[in-house]
Amino acid sequence: MFNYDSLIGQPGLERTSQAFRRALVAAAQEIGTEPDYLATVIAFESSGTFDSAIRNPLSACVGLIQFCGGAAIAAAASDGLAMSKQEAQSWLAAMTPEKQLRYVVRYFLGRSKGRRNLTLEQTYLLVLAPAHAFKDLGTAAYSKGTIEYTQNKHMDLDQDGRITVGDISSKIRGKYNAATSRPRVPVEGGSADLATAGVGGSEPSLAMLALGVGGFLGWRYLSGWINERSS
């Protein structure tokens, strides 16, 4: 049991249901991060919609944390379902936001390797660049000449041809800081456990969680989409 009676005032969060907010708090507890951090990451990745069906117009990555092909296939596999990329992404898109949070939890548990007390920056890096989530700020996540750099070159803050852990961290920290001046969003009935919040239930083994969960999430291709998420 835990209490969390409000969430950071990320634009769009005030339009979500109380059921979703309670489920988000429960999901963060299971992941090992702060609910405000998870809310910020989802706000960033979903362009402030908190919509489980939102798709990047070119990459078709979908949902709260923008599940791309490998991660969508792994989400389905964690329920024992063998699906193609398109089938898995459509399956995720058909879920309520509350239900999709279960697969957000599974994604994080497969990537974090049991680490708890995740920082805001680590929480976001586990989505955008999971291999670099626990590395030094100066570490280059992506370099010029790679598709990952091209897709995210707006994050190269000093335009040196390297997107570092520090560059990525600055982006998500800016999103978080901008929301701290806004009114917090209430979580009514904020005392909950994972089952009553709709996030709990039978979880797959870590081996299953890790199976095929690779693939980059979010921030794909379209400059308009990128600009919206950079604001």
TORTOR-70289 format. One record per residue: residue in three letters; x, y, z of N, C-alpha, C, O, CB in turn. Coordinates in steps of 0.001 Angstrom, whole numbers, padded with zeros to 6 digits, always signed. Glycine has a CB too. Layout:
TORTOR-70289
ALAXYZXYZXYZXYZXYZ
...
END
This chain:
TORTOR-70289
MET+000841-001203+000000+000000+000000+000000+000875+001251+000000+001956+001251+000590-000951+000007+001227
PHE+000413+002326-000662+001160+003569-000675+000194+004711-000936-000927+004504-001399+002287+003537-001739
ASN+000645+005914-000633-000167+007096-000855+000538+008056-001795+001743+008279-001679-000485+007784+000467
TYR-000209+008620-002718+000317+009641-003611-000904+010403-004091-001625+009924-004967+001166+009027-004818
ASP-001150+011587-003529-002446+012235-003750-002450+013269-004865-003479+013894-005120-002892+012885-002492
SER-001310+013460-005537-001288+014368-006686-000086+014039-007556+000855+013372-007126-001244+015855-006228
LEU-000143+014526-008797+000921+014307-009769+001365+015643-010351+000618+016622-010340+000455+013349-010891
ILE+002583+015665-010857+003140+016865-011478+002185+017386-012558+001519+016602-013234+004540+016569-012083
GLY+002123+018697-012712+001167+019306-013627+001580+019276-015080+001613+020318-015735+000933+020699-013232
GLN+001891+018113-015592+002217+018002-017015+000971+018308-017840-000085+017723-017600+002768+016583-017354
PRO+001078+019227-018820-000084+019540-019642-000693+018282-020258+000020+017450-020819+000300+020524-020741
GLY-001989+018152-020151-002701+016987-020665-003059+015991-019591-004048+015270-019722-001885+016312-021707
LEU-002276+015936-018531-002547+014963-017477-003874+015252-016777-004547+014337-016303-001409+014958-016459
GLU-004243+016536-016717-005494+016900-016051-006707+016376-016809-007802+016324-016248-005590+018413-015903
ARG-006540+015987-018070-007655+015454-018857-007782+013936-018757-008725+013362-019301-007493+015849-020306
THR-006863+013287-018080-006926+011836-017928-007907+011468-016820-008315+012315-016026-005527+011256-017625
SER-008272+010205-016782-009212+009727-015766-008502+009492-014441-007285+009310-014394-009900+008437-016231
GLN-009282+009501-013372-008718+009163-012069-008194+007728-012058-007198+007434-011399-009768+009353-010967
ALA-008864+006838-012786-008390+005453-012859-006995+005391-013469-006143+004635-013003-009364+004590-013678
PHE-006761+006189-014516-005438+006205-015129-004399+006756-014164-003303+006205-014053-005455+007030-016414
ARG-004727+007831-013469-003755+008429-012548-003395+007461-011426-002231+007356-011040-004307+009734-011957
ARG-004403+006749-010901-004107+005760-009858-003229+004641-010421-002298+004177-009762-005418+005174-009273
ALA-003541+004212-011656-002737+003158-012279-001317+003631-012555-000375+002848-012441-003389+002688-013577
LEU-001150+004893-012916+000191+005438-013158+001013+005428-011873+002191+005070-011885+000101+006872-013721
VAL+000393+005820-010776+001096+005797-009484+001519+004370-009151+002645+004133-008715+000197+006373-008353
ALA+000612+003428-009358+000932+002026-009075+002034+001512-009987+002908+000764-009548-000312+001156-009225
ALA+001996+001910-011258+003027+001480-012210+004398+002000-011796+005381+001260-011825+002686+001963-013631
ALA+004465+003265-011414+005742+003838-010986+006290+003104-009778+007492+002854-009691+005584+005324-010667
GLN+005416+002759-008847+005835+002017-007657+006462+000686-008048+007487+000287-007496+004641+001785-006715
GLU+005841+000003-009002+006348-001295-009447+007668-001143-010199+008578-001955-010028+005314-001996-010337
ILE+007776-000112-011027+008987+000119-011809+010160+000502-010918+011299+000115-011182+008746+001207-012846
GLY+009879+001266-009859+010938+001751-008987+011352+003170-009314+012518+003536-009166+012130+000847-009074
THR+010393+003973-009762+010649+005381-010043+009573+006221-009388+008605+005679-008855+010702+005649-011565
GLU+009725+007537-009418+008717+008436-008860+007554+008580-009842+007779+008666-011050+009335+009824-008537
PRO+006321+008607-009346+005186+008830-010251+005327+010095-011086+004944+010099-012256+003908+008901-009458
ASP+005871+011173-010511+006072+012398-011291+007034+012171-012450+006873+012764-013517+006595+013518-010395
TYR+008033+011316-012246+008991+011037-013314+008324+010235-014435+008501+010544-015613+010212+010271-012758
LEU+007566+009217-014070+006897+008412-015083+005874+009259-015839+005743+009131-017056+006217+007188-014441
ALA+005150+010121-015125+004183+011010-015774+004872+011921-016774+004332+012186-017848+003435+011846-014733
THR+006062+012402-016431+006809+013288-017329+007271+012546-018576+007168+013070-019685+008015+013892-016603
VAL+007774+011342-018402+008222+010547-019545+007052+010249-020483+007185+010372-021700+008874+009233-019068
ILE+005917+009860-019925+004759+009560-020761+004262+010826-021452+003886+010783-022624+003633+008929-019921
ALA+004255+011942-020745+003860+013212-021375+004756+013527-022564+004277+013941-023619+003915+014365-020355
PHE+006058+013330-022389+007024+013607-023452+006795+012697-024654+006727+013157-025794+008453+013438-022930
GLU+006678+011403-024380+006572+010423-025460+005231+010465-026185+005165+010168-027378+006797+009045-024914
SER+004172+010826-025485+002837+010840-026100+002424+012237-026537+001257+012466-026858+001804+010284-025128
SER+003366+013171-026554+003089+014559-026940+001962+015166-026107+001142+015929-026619+002730+014632-028422
GLY+001931+014825-024838+000962+015411-023929-000443+014853-024052-001373+015401-023460+000918+016858-024141
THR-000621+013774-024810-001962+013216-024996-002304+012137-023975-003478+011945-023659-002089+012647-026386
PHE-001307+011431-023454-001523+010287-022568-002470+009285-023226-003316+008676-022570-002090+010751-021204
ASP-002305+009134-024529-003189+008311-025352-002494+006996-025677-001400+006994-026241-003592+009056-026656
SER-003115+005891-025329-002515+004585-025585-002500+004224-027064-001816+003280-027458-003253+003523-024817
ALA-003242+004960-027889-003317+004651-029319-002524+005619-030184-002479+005443-031402-004751+004649-029764
ILE-001904+006625-029605-001204+007625-030425-000027+006985-031146+000731+006206-030567-000717+008808-029554
ARG+000108+007330-032419+001176+006767-033244+002036+007882-033814+001545+008957-034159+000595+005903-034382
ASN+003309+007608-033904+004190+008476-034656+003799+008338-036129+003677+007214-036615+005709+008116-034414
PRO+003600+009433-036848+003070+009334-038208+003915+008544-039200+003376+008010-040169+002882+010681-038737
LEU+005210+008458-038985+006045+007733-039942+006538+006392-039427+006591+005421-040182+007217+008572-040320
SER+006902+006325-038144+007490+005086-037646+006450+004093-037181+006727+002896-037111+008433+005381-036523
ALA+005237+004574-036855+004135+003758-036325+004379+003308-034895+003606+002509-034366+003919+002543-037202
CYS+005448+003808-034247+005593+003538-032815+004331+004032-032123+003756+005046-032521+006879+004230-032219
VAL+003903+003322-031096+002556+003530-030593+002525+003612-029069+003300+002951-028378+001646+002417-031070
GLY+001631+004421-028575+001255+004346-027181+001988+005253-026221+002664+006201-026619+001424+003006-026742
LEU+001839+004943-024959+002266+005811-023864+003760+006076-023877+004190+007198-023608+001876+005204-022546
ILE+004563+005053-024189+006012+005236-024274+006510+004954-025684+007703+004738-025898+006729+004326-023269
GLN+005580+004958-026655+005925+004761-028050+006625+003419-028271+007824+003362-028543+006809+005899-028535
PHE+005854+002352-028147+006354+001010-028406+006634+000865-029893+005722+000959-030715+005344-000064-027925
CYS+007900+000635-030238+008261+000338-031618+008215-001176-031821+007768-001911-030942+009674+000908-031966
GLY+008672-001629-032966+008440-003013-033353+008860-004066-032354+008041-004878-031923+009125-003269-034593
GLY+010150-004064-031975+010642-005101-031080+009970-005071-029725+009650-006118-029163+012119-004967-030906
ALA+009752-003875-029195+009122-003749-027884+007654-004160-027928+007144-004746-026973+009247-002317-027374
ALA+006973-003857-029033+005570-004270-029170+005463-005785-029269+004597-006388-028635+004930-003612-030408
ILE+006331-006402-030054+006336-007862-030178+006606-008502-028811+005972-009494-028448+007403-008320-031214
ALA+007554-007925-028057+007888-008467-026737+006731-008306-025764+006500-009180-024928+009135-007784-026180
ALA+005999-007196-025860+004836-007001-024996+003807-008098-025236+003263-008663-024287+004206-005618-025236
ALA+003544-008396-026495+002606-009467-026817+003149-010819-026353+002403-011634-025812+002321-009496-028329
ALA+004446-011058-026564+005056-012321-026156+004977-012525-024653+004907-013664-024192+006502-012374-026606
SER+004986-011436-023871+004895-011566-022420+003538-012103-021988+003389-012564-020856+005156-010223-021754
ASP+002544-012050-022874+001239-012671-022638+001093-013984-023410-000004-014532-023517+000117-011707-023032
GLY+002197-014474-023940+002163-015730-024677+001598-015618-026076+001166-016616-026652+001377-016718-023923
LEU+001594-014396-026640+001021-014159-027957+002124-013968-028991+003039-013171-028786+000094-012936-027929
ALA+002038-014692-030092+002990-014542-031192+002360-013637-032227+001402-014025-032896+003381-015925-031813
MET+002897-012419-032368+002326-011441-033277+003414-010802-034115+004572-010725-033706+001552-010376-032508
SER+003025-010349-035284+003911-009517-036078+004002-008140-035440+003254-007822-034515+003420-009419-037542
LYS+004928-007321-035944+005052-005957-035429+003741-005205-035563+003280-004586-034604+006165-005205-036160
GLN+003136-005251-036739+001906-004499-036963+000777-005004-036076+000008-004214-035529+001495-004583-038426
GLU+000681-006323-035937-000367-006902-035098-000177-006488-033638-001139-006130-032958-000371-008439-035223
ALA+001071-006540-033163+001344-006206-031766+001069-004732-031490+000532-004385-030438+002793-006545-031411
GLN+001436-003871-032428+001190-002448-032221-000307-002133-032245-000769-001289-031477+001917-001627-033287
SER-001065-002796-033112-002513-002603-033125-003154-003137-031853-004108-002554-031338-003127-003282-034343
TRP-002631-004239-031355-003097-004833-030088-002872-003858-028938-003758-003665-028106-002364-006176-029804
LEU-001712-003254-028889-001433-002265-027843-002324-001036-027995-002830-000504-027007+000043-001851-027880
ALA-002513-000590-029229-003303+000622-029475-004754+000450-029079-005423+001431-028756-003222+001014-030934
ALA-005255-000774-029097-006649-001039-028758-006901-001049-027254-008052-001087-026820-007074-002356-029347
MET-005841-001016-026461-005980-001063-025001-006383+000285-024433-006141+001327-025042-004678-001522-024360
THR-006994+000255-023269-007145+001489-022508-005772+001924-022010-004871+001094-021887-008138+001302-021319
PRO-005599+003203-021725-004317+003632-021153-003974+002884-019867-002813+002549-019635-004344+005126-020879
GLU-004980+002622-019030-004718+001914-017780-004145+000523-018041-003180+000108-017400-006001+001807-016953
LYS-004750-000188-018988-004260-001535-019284-002869-001488-019896-002017-002312-019563-005223-002259-020227
GLN-002628-000524-020794-001313-000465-021432-000202-000210-020427+000944-000592-020665-001296+000613-022495
LEU-000520+000426-019311+000491+000638-018273+001076-000674-017767+002217-000691-017306-000105+001412-017112
ARG+000332-001769-017839+000886-003069-017434+002105-003412-018287+003099-003941-017788-000187-004186-017555
TYR+002015-003105-019576+003097-003445-020502+004215-002420-020420+005363-002733-020734+002570-003538-021942
VAL+003900-001206-020004+004939-000229-019675+005773-000758-018513+007002-000706-018549+004316+001155-019321
VAL+005101-001265-017485+005810-001844-016336+006705-002989-016783+007870-003056-016391+004812-002337-015269
ARG+006180-003876-017588+006963-005023-018037+008178-004584-018853+009263-005151-018721+006091-005967-018862
TYR+007989-003583-019687+009122-003058-020449+010225-002578-019511+011386-002957-019667+008669-001911-021368
PHE+009866-001755-018550+010872-001205-017639+011548-002292-016824+012766-002259-016646+010240-000187-016709
LEU+010786-003251-016328+011395-004310-015517+012390-005118-016341+013400-005580-015811+010312-005238-014940
GLY+012121-005289-017610+013055-006001-018475+014318-005216-018772+015370-005801-019030+012385-006355-019756
ARG+014223-003900-018738+015360-003048-019081+016188-002623-017875+017404-002474-017988+014875-001831-019799
SER+015556-002426-016729+016265-001848-015584+017087-002861-014816+017928-002481-014001+015289-001203-014653
LYS+016860-004159-015062+017605-005235-014398+017489-005135-012875+018450-005373-012144+019084-005193-014815
GLY+016306-004784-012428+016014-004785-011002+016429-003544-010243+016243-003485-009027+016655-005931-010392
ARG+016984-002553-010914+017368-001324-010210+016133-000597-009721+015095-000599-010382+018203-000403-011122
ARG+016252+000029-008552+015161+000801-007965+015615+002250-007797+016755+002600-008103+014715+000195-006598
ASN+014707+003073-007310+015008+004497-007071+015601+005158-008312+016599+005875-008238+015979+004649-005887
LEU+014970+004902-009442+015447+005478-010705+015279+006986-010698+014263+007500-010229+014696+004868-011903
THR+016262+007689-011210+016141+009132-011368+015236+009433-012563+014898+008542-013341+017538+009789-011551
LEU+014855+010693-012693+014090+011113-013866+014853+010779-015140+014293+010227-016087+013784+012620-013806
GLU+016133+011119-015151+016942+010927-016350+017076+009443-016688+016975+009064-017855+018328+011555-016165
GLN+017299+008611-015693+017400+007175-015937+016081+006616-016450+016062+005759-017333+017821+006443-014661
THR+014985+007105-015894+013673+006634-016329+013470+006932-017811+012976+006082-018552+012556+007287-015491
TYR+013848+008136-018247+013670+008461-019660+014679+007743-020550+014332+007265-021630+013785+009958-019865
LEU+015910+007668-020100+016922+006982-020912+016577+005510-021123+016918+004943-022161+018296+007100-020254
LEU+015911+004889-020166+015489+003506-020353+014491+003366-021499+014328+002280-022055+014880+002970-019069
VAL+013828+004459-021851+012925+004465-022991+013666+004817-024278+013541+004107-025276+011783+005447-022756
LEU+014432+005901-024264+015054+006391-025498+016357+005694-025841+016601+005376-027005+015303+007857-025389
ALA+017189+005454-024853+018513+004876-025106+018875+003936-023956+019781+004229-023175+019596+005997-025269
PRO+018173+002814-023852+018305+001964-022663+019713+001463-022381+020065+001245-021222+017412+000797-022799
ALA+020515+001278-023401+021877+000786-023184+022736+001805-022450+023797+001460-021929+022525+000429-024512
HIS+022289+003062-022404+023087+004141-021821+022448+004743-020567+022891+005785-020083+023303+005228-022849
ALA+021424+004097-020048+020644+004679-018951+021465+004924-017699+021148+005829-016927+019490+003784-018615
PHE+022503+004146-017480+023261+004247-016237+024718+004662-016496+025607+004357-015701+023219+002909-015488
LYS+024947+005353-017605+026298+005784-017963+026505+007259-017652+025551+007982-017368+026568+005519-019443
ASP+027753+007697-017708+028106+009076-017388+027500+010054-018393+027197+009692-019530+029623+009237-017352
LEU+027331+011298-017948+026705+012320-018776+027431+012551-020090+026798+012866-021098+026628+013603-018020
GLY+028743+012399-020094+029520+012646-021305+029506+011514-022305+030041+011661-023404+030911+012936-020942
THR+028910+010388-021958+028877+009237-022855+028018+009536-024077+026901+010036-023946+028346+007996-022121
ALA+028534+009231-025261+027765+009427-026494+026786+008279-026656+027186+007117-026742+028701+009528-027732
ALA+025500+008609-026697+024481+007598-026960+024393+007331-028455+024297+006181-028884+023109+008041-026408
TYR+024428+008408-029252+024343+008297-030702+025359+009243-031332+025646+010308-030784+022905+008610-031204
SER+025893+008859-032467+026868+009688-033176+026409+009945-034603+025655+009160-035177+028253+009020-033175
LYS+026873+011057-035168+026512+011443-036527+026868+010325-037501+027925+009700-037404+027219+012754-036929
GLY+025959+010093-038436+026169+009022-039392+025331+007802-039115+025243+006906-039955+027593+008640-039412
THR+024705+007749-037936+023815+006639-037605+022372+007087-037750+022068+008277-037660+024083+006118-036174
ILE+021484+006125-037975+020074+006469-038120+019517+007038-036817+018652+007913-036831+019264+005238-038550
GLU+020026+006528-035683+019538+007028-034397+019897+008496-034206+019105+009274-033673+020113+006194-033247
TYR+021090+008866-034643+021476+010278-034552+020581+011123-035456+020086+012169-035036+022968+010467-034938
THR+020371+010680-036685+019550+011437-037631+018139+011644-037090+017568+012727-037219+019493+010719-038984
GLN+017587+010604-036489+016232+010688-035953+016132+011630-034757+015058+012156-034468+015752+009314-035558
ASN+017236+011841-034068+017211+012619-032828+018198+013778-032822+018594+014244-031754+017496+011722-031663
LYS+018606+014254-034007+019688+015228-034072+019354+016549-033396+020260+017294-033023+020049+015481-035498
HIS+018066+016854-033230+017675+018063-032503+018124+018023-031049+018138+019053-030374+016169+018250-032569
MET+018494+016831-030558+018941+016697-029179+020441+016940-029024+020952+016982-027904+018591+015323-028661
ASP+021141+017100-030137+022572+017405-030089+022716+018881-029746+022803+019726-030637+023287+017062-031453
LEU+022740+019183-028475+022615+020563-028015+023781+021443-028446+023580+022623-028731+022496+020589-026519
ASP+024983+020905-028500+026124+021725-028915+026542+021455-030359+027568+021956-030819+027301+021477-027991
GLN+025736+020657-031072+025963+020399-032496+027377+019900-032777+028032+020329-033727+025700+021659-033300
ASP+027831+018974-031917+029178+018432-032112+029163+017053-032758+030189+016376-032812+029904+018362-030787
GLY+027995+016638-033247+027893+015340-033896+027713+014187-032932+027788+013023-033327+029098+015100-034718
ARG+027475+014505-031665+027271+013478-030640+026044+013846-029803+025908+014981-029347+028539+013330-029732
ILE+025170+012885-029612+024067+013053-028659+024472+012291-027407+024529+011061-027398+022675+012532-029245
THR+024750+013042-026357+025267+012428-025144+024141+012141-024155+023013+012611-024299+026319+013328-024502
VAL+024493+011359-023156+023572+011121-022045+023164+012448-021418+022017+012625-021009+024216+010196-020985
GLY+024112+013379-021344+023811+014694-020795+022820+015475-021643+021950+016159-021105+025077+015486-020646
ASP+022942+015380-022978+021998+016052-023875+020578+015530-023644+019628+016302-023509+022413+015847-025352
ILE+020462+014224-023604+019149+013603-023417+018591+013957-022046+017404+014247-021901+019238+012071-023580
SER+019456+013929-021053+019033+014257-019688+018515+015684-019591+017541+015950-018886+020188+014060-018714
SER+019169+016603-020301+018750+018002-020278+017355+018178-020863+016567+018985-020371+019746+018863-021043
LYS+017053+017424-021912+015738+017519-022535+014628+017117-021575+013643+017839-021423+015682+016652-023778
ILE+014785+015974-020932+013700+015497-020060+013637+016326-018784+012553+016530-018237+013894+014003-019714
ARG+014780+016805-018301+014780+017654-017109+014069+018976-017409+013358+019506-016555+016233+017917-016622
GLY+014257+019506-018614+013555+020724-018996+012052+020515-019023+011295+021381-018584+014035+021205-020350
LYS+011614+019368-019537+010181+019043-019561+009627+018964-018141+008528+019446-017865+009938+017707-020303
TYR+010383+018364-017264+009968+018236-015857+009913+019601-015188+008919+019948-014550+010933+017308-015086
ASN+010976+020370-015336+011044+021674-014654+009934+022611-015108+009381+023362-014304+012400+022332-014901
ALA+009608+022566-016399+008564+023454-016923+007209+023169-016289+006373+024065-016166+008462+023312-018438
ALA+006994+021919-015887+005698+021542-015320+005596+021805-013825+004499+021771-013267+005433+020089-015586
THR+006722+022066-013166+006668+022242-011710+005975+023530-011306+005535+023665-010164+008064+022222-011132
SER+005871+024480-012231+005190+025733-011912+003682+025657-012156+002950+026592-011832+005782+026863-012730
ARG+003228+024559-012718+001806+024378-012978+001130+023702-011781+001796+023019-011004+001593+023547-014260
PRO-000183+023885-011625-000891+023210-010519-000742+021698-010617-000790+021125-011706-002386+023589-010520
ARG-000565+021070-009480-000482+019621-009462-001853+019021-009759-002888+019633-009495+000050+019123-008104
VAL-001837+017819-010310-003066+017148-010735-003477+016152-009653-002683+015282-009296-002873+016427-012115
PRO-004693+016256-009124-005082+015391-008008-005224+013930-008410-005624+013606-009528-006379+015873-007417
VAL-004886+013065-007473-005122+011626-007608-006096+011257-006505-005700+011065-005355-003774+010779-007515
GLU-007355+011160-006850-008370+010843-005855-008320+009365-005539-008128+008529-006422-009774+011247-006344
GLY-008495+009054-004263-008359+007668-003854-006956+007181-004100-006752+006054-004551-009356+006791-004583
GLY-005975+008036-003801-004587+007772-004168-003937+006633-003434-002846+006210-003817-003793+008970-003951
SER-004566+006108-002382-004018+004944-001697-004483+003707-002432-005683+003459-002548-004448+004903-000202
ALA-003533+002928-002930-003903+001775-003747-002803+000746-003720-001681+001033-003305-004200+002195-005186
ASP-003123-000457-004163-002078-001429-004433-002147-001767-005916-003041-001300-006621-002234-002713-003540
LEU-001210-002571-006385-001114-002796-007825-002346-003472-008386-002772-003154-009496+000101-003623-008141
ALA-002933-004405-007635-004085-005130-008154-005288-004218-008305-005958-004236-009337-004428-006296-007246
THR-005571-003406-007263-006753-002547-007338-006565-001431-008342-007544-000905-008871-007073-001962-005975
ALA-005326-001058-008616-005072-000029-009624-005127-000578-011039-005095+000191-012000-003730+000611-009384
GLY-005208-001897-011181-005309-002479-012511-003983-002714-013185-003952-003026-014375-006129-001616-013366
VAL-002880-002576-012464-001563-002780-013053-000997-004132-012679-000141-004663-013388-000612-001683-012621
GLY-001455-004694-011587-000906-005941-011095-001354-007135-011903-001796-006999-013044-001282-006134-009673
GLY-001240-008291-011314-001613-009509-011991-000392-010363-012250+000723-010004-011871-002333-009201-013286
SER-000602-011481-012890+000480-012420-013145+001517-011786-014055+001187-011300-015137-000058-013716-013765
GLU+002774-011788-013617+003861-011206-014401+004727-012311-014989+004919-013345-014350+004714-010256-013535
PRO+005250-012115-016185+006137-013104-016780+007502-013086-016111+007830-012169-015358+006282-012857-018277
SER+008288-014109-016398+009630-014147-015859+010461-013041-016480+010118-012508-017535+010278-015515-016100
LEU+011578-012696-015804+012465-011681-016364+013045-012133-017691+013311-011314-018570+013587-011359-015388
ALA+013240-013440-017836+013739-013934-019115+012751-013620-020230+013150-013211-021320+014002-015444-019045
MET+011456-013812-019960+010451-013485-020964+010387-011987-021194+010217-011530-022325+009081-014012-020543
LEU+010524-011221-020114+010494-009773-020250+011605-009289-021163+011413-008374-021964+010608-009108-018887
ALA+012767-009910-021035+013916-009470-021818+013837-009941-023266+014462-009351-024147+015197-009970-021185
LEU+013071-011001-023513+013029-011612-024838+012490-010641-025877+011318-010265-025847+012177-012875-024814
GLY+013343-010249-026777+012895-009438-027885+012449-008039-027527+011829-007360-028346+011809-010115-028553
VAL+012754-007590-026311+012232-006290-025912+013032-005142-026507+012734-003972-026266+012222-006177-024408
GLY+014045-005486-027282+014876-004458-027893+014115-003635-028914+012962-003915-029243+016077-005083-028543
GLY+014782-002629-029395+014152-001712-030341+013990-000362-029698+013627-000277-028524+012793-002246-030817
PHE+014241+000657-030409+014171+001995-029846+012738+002458-029792+011933+002129-030662+015016+002973-030652
LEU+012419+003234-028750+011075+003735-028537+011039+005229-028765+011949+005957-028368+010583+003396-027133
GLY+009978+005677-029408+009692+007103-029476+010651+007916-030329+011650+007397-030827+009687+007653-028121
TRP+010343+009177-030489+011171+010163-031191+011576+009670-032576+012754+009415-032827+012421+010487-030370
ARG+010635+009540-033445+010963+008976-034740+010594+009924-035884+009467+010415-035949+010258+007647-034918
TYR+011505+010166-036742+011372+010668-038103+010767+012057-038290+011502+012984-038631+010575+009737-038844
LEU+009491+012242-038089+008814+013416-038617+009230+014671-037879+009135+014735-036653+007313+013242-038536
SER+009695+015679-038624+010203+016877-037965+009116+017586-037186+009383+018117-036108+010808+017823-038982
GLY+007901+017609-037698+006814+018242-036964+006538+017553-035657+006300+018195-034634+005570+018263-037792
TRP+006571+016253-035698+006389+015445-034475+007510+015737-033489+007264+015922-032297+006351+013925-034809
ILE+008728+015778-033981+009879+016058-033120+009788+017455-032525+010028+017637-031331+011186+015908-033904
ASN+009446+018431-033336+009358+019799-032824+008307+019936-031743+008513+020641-030755+009055+020759-033949
GLU+007191+019270-031924+006124+019311-030915+006623+018753-029593+006305+019286-028530+004888+018522-031391
ARG+007402+017684-029655+007848+017031-028441+009042+017729-027815+009411+017447-026675+008188+015601-028726
SER+009643+018641-028565+010790+019380-028049+010377+020637-027314+011196+021258-026636+011727+019736-029172
SER+009128+021017-027439+008672+022288-026857+008432+022170-025362+008046+023146-024720+007396+022758-027543
END
